[in-house]
Amino acid sequence: MTEDILNLLVKSGKVTVAEDWDALYQDDLPVVVAPSTVELAEAIEKLDEVGGYGYIATWKKNLFSFNPKLLSKRCGLIDENGNLLKAARIPKK
């Protein structure tokens, strides 16, 4: 299931494949795939490695089960087509 959503993301042209992450979004922030709430905790832990900055990709049909307000303010949310559902904050350099 993770591979399916990842393939759709890459086909959208909005993400690129990365070695350390599932993908990188247009602004070079990491993307981790969480097709359902079962994988959500693991995805958030992965993003904690970079201070929580990045995106969680999920199926649009599963959005009713995600409460974006429970995600970190630094973390964004995208659907399987790479559409931005909640913007991620960009870390200060």
C-alpha positions, 0 to 999 in steps of 0.5 A: 500500500505504501508503494502504491501511494509513493508511485502516485506521488512520484507520477504527480511530479510534485515529489522526487524519490529520496534515499533517506526519506520516502520522498522530497516535496517541491520545497525539499522538505521530507515526505513520509507516507502514512496510508492509514492511522496505523502508520501515522505514529511511525511517520511522525517519529521519522519526521522528529529526526528533522525537528518535525519539519516535513510532510505526511502523505496519505490517501485522500479517502482517509482524510476523515480519520486524520485530525490535522490539528493534532499534527505538529504545526511544523508538519504538513499534509499532502494527498496521494496526488501531491496536493497540499492539504496543510502547509508545513512550516519551513525551518529557519536556516 
